[in-house]
Amino acid sequence: MKKFFEQVKLDYKFKKAGGGHALQGGSSTSSQQGSTPQTPAARAVPSSDAQRAGQAALERFSSHEKNTVKHPKSATATWKHSGQAGSSSQSSDVGNALNLEQLQREVRQEMSTEGVYLKGAEMENVPPSAAAEPTEVDCSTVLANEGVYFSCPLCPATVLQSEIHEHLSACLDKHYLEEALSTSCSMIYSLNKDKDKVKACVDLLCRYLDNICKNPDEEKFQKIKKSNKIFQERVAPIRGAVQFLLACGFEDKVPSVEDSEEKCFVMPKEKCSDCEQFKLYKEVLLSSEALKPKLDRCLKVYKPTSRASHFEVPSDFFNKTSEEIKKDQIDRTEELERSCQLRTRAMREAEKRPTKIYRFTLIRVRFPDGFILQGTFYSREKVRDVFEFVRQSLVSDWQPFVLFETTGQLKDENSSLMDLRLVPAAVVNFKWDPTIMKDILAAQGQVDENVYLKPELLQLVQELR
């Protein structure tokens, strides 16, 4: 029993001594007890900015864990930190899908953008590797165009499609001060989308003028009440209609009638007898047309690259106007009626329509030296428009050339880009017409076949990344 207790005490001393100490009776114990344990330094409480940055980093870690493989917007795009392609079991493995070092750099960069700045003693505790480093994303597709741009018909400005209506309205307001009559007519046709309502408004405005010409002495035709139901429905909602009345000579007054005041447009009596002038106003109104902004080609020249066929077009390429939506509904109704009829296979194939309607398309022309010319087109435009776009960019614009794609040469210049399936983006290749080149070579003895784009365009060359 005595030996048993001695063994227990020895085991206790061994455990209490800890690792790296020799068992030498009570001396080791006394030295162990005499040593004063060091208290760890108190950790400083992080600032509020540091806490927010840490929370953002935790959320980023959790999002990476939930979404192991990050898919790009385009089917042909690849990202550095999206993981390697493989089997489904490999893609589900977090360790294989995430690059830890890359992720740490991203977190450090995010913390730096959150406004975490370490000063004084805090900066000394930060290791050198914790400095923010730029994060590079390798993507095989680019946004080929930031959007669809239009040229204003009244000024040299080029504006996005979503802003062109507002810009045109501002330009017309400025021109109204200089040329009130023609500008107000342009407002009516250009700033209102519903053509039926515009026609009803124009008919009513012409009737106002005709009534004054036919009855110049009758006072009831010289006034237009603003509270009138027909005026409120047909004229008041149309932008530019009130400006047209003022340009014709109507005055915005509040005449007193039987102790009541009602807002009206009043034509002065001295002007009512000038019938020829009213006929001129009517003629200008009926002959005016809508101002149509011109589609900007957004011409770009890219260096030789293997990514010419990688596109990511903006969402504006898929938007539809109200007229296109109406036409689609009519086509669906007609298709439903035809489906109730017996038709041959050939008839059904001939009536096939594309499942998607694209308003615009992006065309890239690749030259033999590798340079790429890019332009934006309406999907309904013809092949000849592409030829004209390329011809204006050539040094030898007189020299015939051909355009071809994988399916063959683009010979029919009257075919639309939609019919040739060159939507919403396509790459065509350029070369000089070989038969004409032979004739030039025979006449001149030599010819430089490697000169294509104008020098001023080559100065705008950029890299397709």
Disulfide bonds with the S-S distance in Angstrom:
none
